[in-house]
Amino acid sequence: MQYYRNRNNLTFPGMETWRGSLSDRKVSLLEKSWAGIFRKYVLPKLPAHRLAENYSDQMGRPSKDLVTCMGAVVLQQIFDLTDERTQKQLAFNQEWHYALDTFEQEQQLLSLKTLWSVRQAMTAIGLDQEIFEDITDHLADEFKVDTRFQRLDSVHIYSNMARLGRVRLLSRTLSKFLRNVRRQYREIYEAVVSDDLSAPYLKEGSTGYFGNVKPSETQQCLVEIARDIYGLIETFAEYADIHEMYSYKLLERVFREQCRVEGDEVIVIPAKEISSASLQNPSDSEASYDGHKGQGYQVQIQETFTPEDKESEEADKEPVLNLITHVKVEPAHEHDSTALKPALEDVEGRNLSPEELLADAAYGSDENVLEACSHSVELIAPVPGRKGEKHFDGFVFSSDTQEVETCPAGNSPVRVRANRRKGSLTAFWDGSACEECSLRKCGKCPVVKGRRGYHWQYLSRDVRIYQRRKAEDGDTFKNKYRYRSGIEGTNSRYVHMLKAKRLRYRGLEPVRFAGTIKALGINLFRTVKYVRETGKLTETRAALGLNWAVNHLKPVFRSFRRVFQKLWGGSPGFARLASVLS
């Protein structure tokens, strides 16, 4: 049966249930630590009602406090703890008790099964993104974070899987299938699979028969394994139950991606022809490959920043809070250029949209610049690729429509015709102006003579790229773009301080959950540092309402103090109540 304690109930200062467990000095230290920030800004935002949907509201034994369970799972990812360490921290660590508002000993004890079940449920529902967005939006609103200037970048991470070469990839996928068939369909396995076929793949040991293949024998081993895989696929294709096994589908996938059949011969595809989205390890079928960084996943991170030239002298003396506003975990083969649109749509829907967004060349395609403009965002990124053969030196173009205003000789076209379907523009000049032009005669002008006079056809996209390349050499672009490198420090903290470089999990959903919550950890620690340096702790609405109630109850208490003294003077909490309302 579902159970979660409502932590939004108003309590009078000094009357909290945990006052007997902690001294005032300890409370003062805890309020300025990560535990105080977590308790004040994270804990109230945990969507326990969403997790409660997995439990009955009437039947069964009451569950552990779901808010405590969710908070423990979040802290587990932030501090990169094993299940056993998380269990002990919740049981014995007073910082955890204060952060989770859990001072009852029964609620401090979680079994490993409960911790695992809650984490699995949160992962399946996708609560990581909801938790990150709700808490980040709350922090941005409470501390009035300036979101006008932001930057975007990706960082590579690894799941808990081994890096396999092609020989080990094929052999492990085949051995995984054979073990599953032997375990689940023993009779079919013994009738179909010969000992000569299974022996090399089911040999005891971590490396197996193909674990130490010499480089000179690699190609021959690949062909041998590919033939065995093809034979097993053909043999078991007629067994409907086996055909639906997950390990059989992996076997089909790895053969389809790594091999092909030509006539009666099995051919191993050259490595350079294999897709980066191909299977990398049968233990993590959703991991993919990046040509620069290797196997695994990548995380798109977008954060706010404060340009120095935008700060006043007063702002220099006071720290500024910057937050990660967007995080998305995806397979490593996804190109960075496709991440811009989802990121802009995400922050725009949460009222955190920037005015300027800095990114590296991977995000700087012409399509992304136009996409950013449609969201009223200026994308500041270098043009990807090398400089093309087309040069427009000497021409003056309109910055809005890319229409030619003057040619290198200073002549304006008679008219400019646009072909919206092709994205091309055609400019026409007066024949008398171009006939004797020295630039055209020496081949330095692209204008040509046609049936309708002198004209020049070009693509508006090429002009935009030309204008951007020209702007990259100017001081305005350099002064703005120099702040992009600051996100590399965020990436470094993400992978090293929060231990996100190699996660404890496999599969996109668990990796996404851990990666997203770790980004929330960056925001948590940044808020802690900001509060310590500024001494600011914003009041929540509940606190404001409590102060209002206390101020209005004071005159009533003073007027009827003697009556209250007779009725409740002997109770232990009356003295504290009197000290608050006096």
Summary of the structure (lengths in Angstrom):
residues: 582
radius of gyration: 32.4
end to end distance: 43.1
largest distance: 111.4
contacts: 1697
relative contact order: 0.11
helix: 52%
strand: 13%
